[in-house]
């Protein structure tokens, strides 16, 4: 067992000198002081090296992109798989047979791969511009993280693929472009080539600027060490993402600023203390998520002939295996004597050892061994050190899902106007990635045979006709005037207003009157303001206001507080008591709607309230936070609340017109049903949520939904659930329309290029549901086709493409209400900085035309919204199936119109409503799931792999584990009671409205 001088201590009581010194925090602060963030006050940044090859000789409007052209590449690239021979281990007895240990841990493979030298690749695959002269390395020695040396008998390389980019009659970049474009099939995998080229670029970056200049995460994210911000126990680093992408003519390289959360280089003891208080306490037990992190031993260890270099920095690094008892209670054995950790370190000269925190094991993780037939943890190889003598190594990614508080802080850091981000790309991003500058550009060419353009690409754009939101109007002005993708409801009424037959607006006031809070405005006055607004917008049935407030203070939550069990029970019982009389609904199926006033936007309380109201009591709620309703004039605020009231009542807020025709007339004429789908994930092993929404009429703004739990982190909706949800949506369409759809337009939210084929499989399951439903009809629809004609569009939001205004004329005025100082024009006028909305990019950086039909893709970027602050992110629409073909122009117009049909907004949103609705429904069911997990915390904490899952392969065991947990939740009475065969876990009266908006 490796501990400081683990021989028996001498009997002489001479106090040794004990030195402990941390180094990383000070180094990082010094680096931060030297690092300057490029910036500009101008909305449109001026760059003399813009690459204008796609706009030369054209008078079209244009934008500057985050792409650089790849003009030359190597003619061939060889891909090898890597295999590691088992390491022989010495026997514990002289006559014992030798044993071998398989190398399974990724961290160990990385160390071995690093010992091979500067090779392009990762520990699984290796890429080379030439064929390897030798396919194995014999007796490779490498240094383990603890400092000792091991020898691998052999590391072998097996050729997997040879990529030939020597195009016949064309340059290599165009030949490469054909290979990385289009759908993946069984015989071609564009993402594999992209991964290989990203690895080559990653190696070039490290060679060009040095290992210490950037922090690399994965193959294509690079962070600037000095560019960090402490957001409360977590550091946010700014850096750059890069990836090879297909273009319409040639291969391109996308580069974009990015941010990520990292552990701070603090003492482990300091981090553990900070994790007990907000905002870091939101992540639960820090001992669980610190395991596996790398730490540095801060004290000087005694050296001997066997360990002469143990204080060298590379030998100080250890990995946290587990946590134990405080130093005065954690024991270990040396020879025949048992020591406490505190006793041992005090004998080494350490003082002021705290017993506040548990010790840290940076040796071997305790493994179960059989003792007397029973599994017991083995203590062999443990190395216990007080937390105060270990510091976290810098630049370790914080992999937990960020809390709302931390996410808000990260958002503030990343929120930079387009001109500033453009400046960062040009002045820092391109040079630091080794793509701008005579020496680095030449090195890229010499090392890899790659040549890139020197500047960011400028591409033409196409401007679309703006859809016209249309309402009822007593002044005969039904069309709203759209100004920069936004409009208001002045002199307008909802196109299909709905309200309660009893005429009462119900208000539930859960605000508190305490000395710490300003006295809130009276709930009945606020309710009356809303009632008048509802009437103005056409909801004439609201005649009076009824307010209910608890007579004694209820335990409403402040933003940083969480529920405890007895508070949940108090609320549930109280709501069950008051709601039958206060909001019974007009009939057994009518959905009551309540306005709820809250003290704060506490996420736990909000999720709990929505869960109880919608899954237990059958009541729709619209929540208003005290801070929002304290102003004297709330006309615009109440109008936004009214949008939600009408939606939840089953009304229609507006339609969309172009001239005298509906924007969706093509869909009506072709009997097209529109669906949207999404998947949302949770922490760890908690199930994911899938949602499918679908139109039921001809207004195309109302879409009803279905939802199902999925095994954790699944990216594709499983076949059985997709068929079930599709059947529910087709049934709802048939019930409303009296016929079956002839065509399906399917928008799928957020899937990467490597999964496009599987998204098409989802569409196939929808078609199977359609065929089965048609076959089961008692009165067949004779006009229905044998199978649906389907168009599938993947909607991407989390891409790294950005667009910048080439000049002041391309952007628009800044929001006068903005709290952030806006950028300015060259003359000093405040501007937003983003390109004016309503444009499409369909050339230059999009898929090449003329692809073979079997793997053809077409795509476009659509900027449909105005970003009030920061740099706008256009939605990326990728058409992966289109039978029979709808033209790209039609799909662009329809997608644009769907951005204006989002029912609870008076503005164009950032991506189309079908995908957005599915995203919102996923979020709502996730709130139910989190509330369920909080209420069943004991069961959730006990989730572990069973013996059968442990014995499987890692991949199969993980898959079986996730599926079992999903099944356990779905079958739990608290989740499924009276819900079998239903669209989701909400009560039946919710089925007919978009209650989740």
LINZIFEN-V659237 format. One record per backbone hydrogen bond with DSSP energy under -1.0 kcal/mol. NH is the residue of the N-H (numbers start at 0). CO is the residue of the C=O. E is the energy in kcal/mol with one decimal. If there is no record, write none. Layout:
nh={NH;NH}
co={CO;CO}
e={E;E}
This chain:
nh={20;26;27;28;29;30;31;32;42;50;54;55;57;62;63;64;67;69;70;71;76;77;78;79;80;81;82;84;86;88;95;98;100;108;109;110;111;112;113;114;116;118;121;125;126;127;136;138;139;141;143;146;149;151;154;155;156;157;159;160;162;164;166;174;175;176;177;178;179;182;184;191;192;193;194;195;196;197;198;199;200;201;202;203;204;205;206;207;208;209;214;216;221;222;223;226;227;228;230;234;235;236;237;238;239;240;241;242;244;251;252;253;254;255;257;259;261;262;265;267;268;270;271;272;273;274;275;276;280;281;282;283;287;289;291;292;294;295;296;297;299;311;314;315;317;319;320;321;323;328;329;331;333;336;338;340;341;343;344;345;346;348;349;358;359;360;361;363;368;370;373;375;377;381;384;388;389;390;391;392;397;406;407;408;409;410;411;412;413;414;415;420;421;422;423;424;425;426;427;428;429;431;432;433;434;440;441;442;443;444;445;446;447;448;449;450;452;456;457;458;460;461;463;467;469;470;471;475;479;482;486;491;492;493;494;495;504;506;507;508;509;516;525;526;527;528;529;530;531;532;533;534;535;536;537;538;539;541;542;543;545;547;555;560;567;568;569;570;571;572;573;574;575;576;577;578;581;582;593;594;595;596;597;605;606;607;608;609;610;611;612;613;614;615;616;618;619;621;623;625;627;628;637;638;639;640;641;642;643;644;645;646;647;648;649;650;651;654;656;657;660;662;664;667;668;669;670;671;672;674;675;676;677;679;685;687;688;689;690;691;692;693;694;703;705;706;707;709;713;721;722;723;724;725;726;727;728;729;730;731;732;733;734;735;736;737;741;742;743;744;745;746;747;748;749;754;755;758;759;760;761;762;763;764;765;766;767;768;769;770;771;772;773;774;775;781;783;788;790;791;792;793;794;795;803;809;810;813;817;823;824;827;830;831;835;837;838;839;840;844;854;857;859;860;861;862;874;875;876;877;878;879;880;882;890;891;892;893;894;895;896;897;899;904;907;908;912;915;916;917;918;919;920;921;922;923;924;925;926;927;928;929;930;931;932;933;934;935;939;940;941;942;949;950;956;957;958;959;960;961;962;963;964;965;966;967;968;969;970;974;975;976;978;981;986;989;990;992;994;996}
co={297;22;23;24;25;26;27;28;823;455;51;51;54;458;803;456;252;250;450;450;162;127;160;125;157;123;155;153;100;98;92;88;86;104;105;106;107;108;109;110;113;116;124;79;119;77;154;152;151;149;147;143;141;139;136;82;134;80;78;78;76;74;164;170;171;172;173;174;175;854;187;188;188;189;190;191;192;193;194;195;196;197;198;199;200;201;202;203;204;205;222;220;239;214;237;223;225;235;233;261;228;259;226;257;221;255;219;253;251;244;67;242;65;240;238;236;234;395;263;389;386;266;267;268;269;270;272;273;276;278;279;280;284;285;319;289;317;390;315;388;18;308;311;312;294;292;360;360;358;325;325;338;336;333;331;329;326;339;340;341;342;345;344;324;384;321;382;380;375;373;370;368;366;378;359;385;386;295;265;293;260;402;403;404;405;406;407;408;409;410;413;416;417;418;419;420;421;422;423;423;424;427;428;430;429;436;437;438;439;440;441;442;443;444;443;71;68;66;50;62;60;839;837;656;654;477;492;472;468;485;905;488;471;536;652;651;543;545;594;547;596;513;521;522;523;524;525;526;527;528;529;530;531;532;534;533;537;538;502;502;504;506;553;557;563;564;565;566;567;568;569;570;571;572;573;574;577;578;619;505;621;507;623;601;602;603;604;605;606;607;608;609;610;611;611;612;591;593;595;597;624;624;633;634;635;636;637;638;639;640;641;642;643;644;646;645;495;469;467;660;657;655;661;663;664;665;667;666;742;744;692;746;690;688;682;709;679;707;677;705;675;703;673;693;691;982;689;687;710;717;718;719;720;721;722;723;724;725;726;727;728;729;730;731;732;733;670;670;788;672;790;674;792;676;794;751;752;754;755;756;757;758;759;760;761;762;763;764;765;766;767;768;769;770;771;779;780;741;743;880;745;877;747;875;63;806;807;829;814;40;828;824;822;811;809;862;862;461;860;842;851;878;876;840;874;838;861;795;859;793;857;791;791;789;886;887;888;889;890;891;892;893;896;901;484;898;897;911;912;913;914;915;916;917;918;919;920;921;922;923;924;925;926;927;928;929;930;931;935;936;937;939;945;946;952;953;954;955;956;957;958;959;960;961;962;963;964;965;966;971;971;972;975;978;613;986;987;989;992;993}
e={-2.6;-1.9;-2.4;-2.0;-2.2;-2.2;-2.4;-1.9;-2.6;-2.8;-1.5;-1.1;-2.0;-2.4;-2.7;-3.4;-2.6;-2.1;-2.5;-1.6;-1.9;-3.2;-2.8;-3.2;-2.7;-1.9;-2.5;-2.5;-2.5;-3.6;-1.3;-1.6;-2.9;-2.0;-2.2;-1.6;-2.0;-2.7;-2.4;-1.5;-1.4;-1.6;-2.3;-2.7;-3.1;-2.3;-2.4;-2.8;-2.0;-2.5;-3.1;-1.6;-2.3;-3.0;-2.1;-2.4;-3.0;-2.1;-3.5;-1.5;-3.2;-3.3;-1.6;-1.7;-3.1;-2.0;-1.5;-1.1;-1.6;-2.7;-2.4;-1.1;-1.1;-2.2;-2.5;-1.9;-2.5;-2.5;-2.0;-1.8;-2.5;-2.4;-2.2;-2.1;-2.4;-1.9;-2.3;-2.7;-2.3;-1.8;-3.0;-2.8;-2.6;-2.9;-2.4;-1.9;-1.2;-1.7;-3.0;-2.7;-2.8;-2.4;-2.1;-3.0;-3.5;-2.9;-2.2;-1.7;-2.6;-2.9;-2.9;-3.0;-2.7;-2.0;-2.2;-1.7;-3.2;-2.9;-1.8;-2.9;-1.2;-2.3;-2.5;-1.9;-2.5;-2.1;-1.5;-1.4;-1.3;-1.2;-1.3;-1.2;-1.0;-1.6;-2.7;-2.3;-2.9;-3.0;-1.6;-2.2;-2.5;-2.2;-1.6;-1.1;-2.6;-2.6;-3.4;-1.3;-2.6;-2.3;-2.6;-2.0;-2.7;-2.2;-2.8;-2.3;-2.4;-2.4;-2.4;-2.3;-1.8;-1.2;-2.6;-2.7;-2.8;-2.9;-2.8;-2.3;-3.3;-3.2;-1.6;-3.6;-3.1;-1.6;-2.3;-2.0;-1.3;-2.2;-3.0;-2.3;-2.6;-2.9;-2.2;-1.6;-2.6;-2.5;-1.7;-1.7;-2.5;-1.3;-1.7;-1.9;-2.8;-2.2;-2.2;-2.3;-2.1;-3.0;-2.0;-3.0;-3.1;-2.9;-1.8;-1.6;-3.0;-2.6;-1.6;-2.0;-2.2;-1.7;-2.6;-3.0;-2.0;-1.4;-1.4;-2.1;-2.6;-2.6;-2.5;-2.4;-2.3;-2.7;-3.0;-2.3;-3.0;-2.4;-2.8;-1.3;-3.0;-3.5;-2.4;-2.0;-2.7;-2.9;-1.6;-2.7;-2.9;-2.8;-3.2;-2.4;-2.3;-2.0;-2.0;-2.8;-1.9;-2.1;-2.2;-2.5;-2.3;-1.8;-2.8;-2.2;-2.3;-1.7;-1.8;-2.7;-1.8;-1.2;-3.0;-2.0;-2.7;-2.6;-2.5;-2.0;-1.7;-2.1;-2.0;-2.3;-2.7;-2.4;-2.2;-3.0;-2.5;-1.5;-2.2;-2.3;-2.4;-2.9;-2.4;-2.7;-2.7;-2.5;-2.5;-2.4;-2.5;-2.2;-2.9;-2.5;-2.2;-2.6;-2.5;-2.3;-2.5;-1.5;-2.0;-2.8;-2.8;-2.4;-3.0;-2.5;-1.5;-1.0;-3.1;-1.8;-1.9;-2.0;-2.4;-1.5;-1.0;-1.9;-2.4;-1.8;-2.6;-1.2;-1.8;-3.3;-2.0;-2.1;-2.2;-3.0;-1.6;-2.2;-1.7;-1.9;-2.8;-1.4;-1.5;-2.9;-2.8;-2.4;-2.0;-2.0;-1.8;-2.7;-1.7;-1.9;-2.7;-3.1;-2.3;-2.3;-2.8;-2.3;-2.2;-1.8;-2.2;-3.1;-2.3;-2.7;-1.7;-2.4;-2.5;-2.1;-2.7;-2.7;-2.3;-1.8;-2.2;-2.7;-2.4;-1.9;-2.1;-2.7;-2.5;-1.8;-3.1;-2.4;-2.7;-1.4;-2.9;-2.4;-3.1;-2.8;-2.9;-2.8;-2.9;-2.2;-1.4;-1.6;-1.8;-1.2;-1.4;-1.6;-1.8;-1.8;-1.7;-2.2;-2.1;-2.2;-2.3;-2.5;-2.4;-2.6;-2.6;-2.1;-1.7;-1.0;-1.4;-1.3;-2.5;-2.2;-2.9;-2.8;-3.0;-3.3;-3.0;-1.1;-1.2;-1.2;-1.5;-2.4;-2.4;-1.3;-2.6;-3.2;-2.4;-3.6;-1.1;-2.7;-2.2;-1.8;-1.5;-1.4;-2.0;-2.2;-2.6;-2.4;-1.9;-2.5;-2.8;-2.6;-3.2;-1.9;-1.2;-1.8;-2.1;-2.3;-2.2;-2.7;-2.4;-2.3;-2.4;-2.4;-1.2;-1.3;-2.9;-2.4;-1.1;-2.1;-3.7;-1.7;-2.0;-2.3;-2.4;-2.3;-2.1;-2.1;-2.4;-2.2;-1.5;-1.6;-2.3;-2.7;-2.2;-2.4;-2.7;-2.4;-2.2;-1.7;-2.2;-2.7;-1.1;-1.5;-2.1;-1.9;-3.2;-2.1;-2.0;-2.6;-2.3;-2.4;-2.0;-2.3;-2.2;-2.2;-2.4;-2.4;-2.1;-2.5;-2.0;-1.7;-2.5;-1.6;-2.7;-1.9;-2.2;-2.1;-2.0;-1.5;-1.5;-1.4}
